[in-house]
Amino acid sequence: MSTVVDSRTTLVALQGLKTANADASKASERLATGLRINRAGDDPAGLGKAATLKAEIGSFQQVKRNINSALSDIQKVTDGLVTITDYLVEMRTIALASASETDSAARSTHNTAFQELVQGISDVVSSVQFGGVAVLSTGAAQSVQIGIGGGAGNTKSITISATTTAVLSVAAASVSSIATAGTAIATVEAAIDKVADRLAKIGGYQKSLEFSSDHADANILSRTSQYGDIMNADLALEATNLASAKIRQDSATAVLAQANSMNRNIADYLLNGALG
């Protein structure tokens, strides 16, 4: 026999409405924020994994900045060495001219130009810095963090050799006489070879750092995608869930209304029978 107070139909409809309301609220929240996880209770394990991924993304972004800074400094060193090479090539041309010059006044003019280029090399050497250090003056090793760990393979050591006029053996070179000009030719050619070796080594560092930069980009992209898969809501799915919840809300509300109407009808019937 049906009762007014604890009709199973009413209880089922109430539970269905409660569930539909909760589902509609969750779907609406996800659509509004664009996030699948809006609080820890939505997915505790997922939120923990997302936090780890977010930290790793930030770390790789810092690694990327480290590498870009090092590449910028390496380019400055490269530009400096290229300029030094240009000076040395011009010095060799002057030395070749002076070695065949019989006019002492002309050789003196050549020597003046030669010494100006020697000074130019010194100026370049003093102006080039890597990590705040005038590396072409003193030589230095710089360490660049290229990974997010602390072990081997996460740092790159870059060694820049001093490239002063003394190291290149051109500081005391002269083309003021045919004899010294002949010596200067061999000295300058040896200096050009030294700078070429340095440029080759720098080029290797540059290529290695570019590979490390690409690796950091790949890690950032991969982890960003994983983070999005965990945190971001599927808007199409949530729109479907919201529509489904609203249908269930309407259905449960209709069932409740029908159950209440039936209860009233039964009560009226019983009351009318009692009153005769």
C-alpha positions, 0 to 999 in steps of 0.5 A: 500500500502506498503511503504519503510520507515515504513513497519509494517513487518520491525518494528515488526522484529526490535522489535522482534530482540531487545527483542531477543537480550535482552533475549539472553544477560540476559540468557548469563549473568546468565549462566556466573555468575550462578546468577539469580539476578545480579543487583537490577533491576532483582528482587528488592523484591527478592534481599531484601529477599536474603540480610535478609537471608544472614544476618541471615545465618551469625548470625547463623554461629556466634551462632554456633561458640559461642556454639562450644567454650562453648562446648570446655570449658565444655569439659575442665571442664568435663575432670578436674572433671573426673581427680578430681574423679580419684584422690578422688577414689585413695585417698579413696583406700589409706584411706582404706589401712591406716585405717587397717594399724598397722605400723605407718611408713606405715601409714606415707607413705600412708599419703604422697601419700594422700597429694600429691593427695590433691595437685593434685586436687588443681592443676587441679582446678587452671588449668581449665578455662571456658571463661577465668575464673578459674571456679573450683576455684571460681565458675562462671556463663557464658552466651552463645548466642544460638539464633540470637535474643535478647529476652528470649530463645536466651541465655543459662546460665551455672553455674559451682560450685567451686570444691576446696579441701576446698569445697570438705572438703578434704583440711585438711583430713589426713590418718596419723592415724587409726582414721583420716583415718576412717574419711577421708574415709567418707569425700572422699566418700562425695567428690566423690558424690559432684563431681558426681553431678557436672558432671551430671549438666555439662552433662546436659549443654553439651547435651542442647548446642549440641541440640542448635548447631543442631538447628543452623545447621538446620537454616543455612541449611534452609536459605542457601537453601532459599537464593540459590532459590532466587539468583541462576540461573536455568542453564538448564532453562537459557540454554534453554532461550538462545537457544530460544533467538538465534532462535528468533534473527536468525528469526528476522534477516531473516525477516528484511533481507527479508523486506529490500529485498522486499523494494528494489524490490519495489523501483527498480520496481517503479524506472524502471516504472518511467524511462519507 
